[in-house]
Amino acid sequence: MPTKWVLHWHPNAGSTANSQILNDISQCIESINGVRDGRWKAVVTFYKPIVRDQAMVAEFPRDFLGISIPDEPYKYYFVVRGQRIIVEADVSIQAIMDKLQSYKLRVMLNFEGLQYRLGDFRVRVGKVFPSHSESMRGIVMEVEYLPISSIEQSKQIMKEFLEIVQETLSNKSLPGQFTHTEPNFAEYGLSDQYTSQHAAIQYSTVMAQLIASSQLAQAGRN
Amino acid sequence: MKLILNSIGLDDWKKNSGELGCCSIVFLLRNAILFRRSFRVFDYGMASRVEGTFHECVVQGIIQTEHVEALEILLQGLCGVNKERLRIHELCLKSSPNLGNGTSEFRLICDLEQLPEPTWTLRHIGGAMRGAGAEQLAVLVRSVGESKVSKQALRLFNALGYRLDHELLRVGFSFNFQRGAQITVTVSSVNKMLKLHAVDEAVPVTPGLQLVEVTAPASADNYTEVAAAVCSFCEYLAPLLHLSKPGVSTGVVPTAASAAASFMSDGGGTTL
């Protein structure tokens, strides 16, 4: 599988992600000859344990996520970030988890938007919003370099491509920028060759960053 | 032995051919409710692939180890396909006491025969189909959920509050063929591990006895036809073993020895 970076929009202090910023980002991608070639969607679900004694809830992980990604429609991924666990399963695992009645959905977040092709790169830009509401909680961007599967070997070219994108975005004077934090994949037992499990981990990392940004923004407002 | 029996809540031992023999028979039959060669893909098309749950018709029985070779010859002739080797490490996980509205359990099944590395499947057995129609059938029809999972699944479910209840190693062979339904016949010895996860040091739970299971996937629309196909096939195995619903113990067939001798000398059965 080609290597991919998943980045989230880090708004400047006092600003939040909104549709206008998303439109501006899309226009920037198109201005550097990005050719629109479809839509994409990913879903991240936070689970919480069903416990008989609420005092014992701390026994169970608070960061248990289920993730579906656009490149693998028949797969589902579980991540427990705190313990660096990633499991790939068939999409049917969700029905089994329902039957087990031990965990339930706490919140589901959709990642949706447009995808573009730029030479050897594929770029996906989209908004993040809860399943029960259209209110935008963030913006993400996927950058995929199609010829290479080695994470290490693709680092330099990904960095250079991102610099071009950031420079184009800076011309619009947008109140924020995309940031990329590469997870330590080795801690999850993964190798240098990029797989869909790497992608799921990146989405879980982006989720954590979006939550942290949101909490910071909330603290600032208070 | 008692520990394992207690752990699966066994409480009805039939006096038949000695207490240990009874324990062995009933243990095998009870425990076999939870087993199938789970990495078989029964393709019901996209809907089933996505849903991952289906119905399954199942009967089981026991056979003495000395007659397994004759059974293999018979099955080879009946099925017309080659046997597949079986070496399955099966871990039964149960929820910890505070988790969930009630106790939940499932199996993690590791296929040790797969190369280059073992594959894992999560298997959840739902309830048996109820009602007069289902109860009149000679097979058990139950709901099953299955999903392939990657190798950190055990670690994941430990982190989520599931504990290892018991583990087994099943060694044997299976035949998978089409005859009115997609039928799988599995013949295996059930082995326990003396140390945690030590599959290379497993010992038979019931030396001298092996478990035979016949399964076929079904849907809510066709389970009677599938059940009929399974029953029809099982009649061919009657000289060597009795097959019945899980939980209904029928013991070994008294004439199995002579039937086995016959099959060994003939070298095969009827090709369908």
Interface residues (C-beta under 8 A of the other chain):
Chain A: P49 I50 V51 R52 D53 M56 E59 F60 P61 F64 Y74 F78 V80 Q83 I85 I86 V87 E88 A89 D90 V91 S92 I93 A95 I96 K99 L100 Q101 S102 Y103 G189 Q197
Chain B: R49 V50 E51 G52 T53 S95 S96 N98 L99 G100 N101 G102 S104 F106 L122 H124 G126 G145 E146 S147 K148 V149 S150 Q152 A153 R155 L156 A159 L160 G161 Y162
